[in-house]
Amino acid sequence: MLQVAKGQLPSPNNLPRTFSSLISSLKEELIQVRKVQVCINNCNIYVDDTSKCPICSEDRYTTDNLGRKRSWKNFSYCLIGDSLQMMFGCKNIAQVIQSTGRNVKVLVGDIQESQAWENWMDETSANSVTIALGLNTDGVNPYHSAGQKYSFWPLIFTIMNLPKFIRCKPDALVLYGIIPGKFDHRDNSPVVPKMEAYQQLMVEELLSLCSTELYSAYSQAPIKVKVQLLAYMMDIQAYSKYFKMSGPTSYYPCMECKIKAQYIHGKMCLLNHENYHQFARRDQREERVHRNRYDQLNEGPVSARVSLAQQLGVKGSYADMTLPYHDRVATLAIDGMHTIRNVTVNILNAIRGKLVDVPSLTLANSLLQVADERLAGLVIPSWVDMRVQKSVITNPIAMKTHDYKQLVHQRILQYLFRGLFDREVEKVVYELLDCMGRLYSEEIDTSNTSIRDRLITAIVSFEQMFPRLMVS
């Protein structure tokens, strides 16, 4: 195609004849993609000439069909600093980033309006700027439609200094790299990839960006830049994997608080509702001590590490702990959508009689038909992005997590079952759903401390009335 276009242009012209020559001519204008060799098990990034992985002893190289030696696996990534320099090379984008102010409001609708943002931006001035990054990651299966199990993990940064209606646009996101998946040699089954080596590579660059200089097209001069990773946007499973948390399998399943769970029916449950009002955040110094204890058992028996992880709730240290400003609890973002989904599924299962020992929530088929008729007559506006099933009796397996959020946030679930429960049951269930719906309010009144107390009271009331659901 390039040859055809070159022939149609007046001669002589500078249009390259091939795609490779075109890329070569634009190389200085593009972000350089770097490539490193990694262990086939994702446990090590090779920085020397060793032929075996020092951790798992797997071979570094294999041979292809032509007998040529090649590495088992490579990791391609782009430097964060290069991506930021390209953004600062655009005058308009540099102006937006450098003009980020400190606009603390009582009604907070964005991170830039919060008190935490003002604390982060203390050193921002005309000649220096603090860039706040948010990390997004999760397992992705590109072969889901083909029925193949596989998982790779993209590492994507969000520039929090950009306005909220811009920062999540594809052009504004910074793709650092994609952690490749892995298949087991023995049975070709998919294995969730390890992340530690890739985290370490990323953190090493973040450490170098704690104090640096970038040329700004807006200032037309180099400016001091301090890059900090200050937000993590992940679901509960990804958060547990990234930060090496034991999650729901430990006696401290909550990522933020120190409330101890109880082992009931094979699951860890946060009962003893009086503890909810004695909320205490995890102490970071204490957590570091626990992680060091786990690291010291790396050479010991696996059973000892499993037992310690269950008791402490953590599984050793992680790379981000070396960042001088890192505070895991302070940067924790609540996975509200999956929380709403899990609670809603439990309630719907109890309503349809799928869970035993919850007779006060189970509805007769005739009442379920009433809810179905209401749903059939419901007109959902086009601006409400959701997909609901035609019947609430069948198992809503086709519904996505986002659909459950909309069921609660738009108060659709409350409408479907209005008047079908006993008055006291309806009051307790609807209060919990309303409080969860507030997690997705466009603005949060930071001066109103009763929101937290109301949510705690709703959880306590729900637990007292339906203890079986708290175990499920």
Buried (B, 14 or more C-beta within 10 A) or exposed (E): EEEEEBEEEEEEEEBBEEEEEEEEEEEEEEEEEEEBBBBBBBBBBBEEEEEBBEEEEBEBEEEEEEEEEEBBBEBEBBBBBBBBBBBBBBEEBBBBBBEBEBEBBEEBEBBBBBEBBBEBBEEBEEEBBBBBBBBBBBBEBEEEEEEEEBBBBBBBBBBBBBEEEEBBEEEBBBBBBBBBBBEEEEEEEBBBBBBBBBBBBBBEBBBEBEEBEBEBBBBEEEBBBBBBBBBBBBBBBBBBBBBBBBBBBBBBBBBBBBBBBEEEEEBBBBBEBEBBEEEEEBEBEEBBEBBEBBEEBEEEEEEEBBEBBBBBBBBBBBBBBEBEEBEBEBBBEEBBBBBBBBBBBBBBBBBBBBBEEBEEBBBEEEBBBBBBEBBEEEEBEEEEEBEBBEBBBEEBEEBEBBBBBBBBBBBBBBEBBBEBBEEEBBEBBBBBBBBBBBBBEEEBEBEEEEBEEBBBBBBBBBBEBBBBBBBB
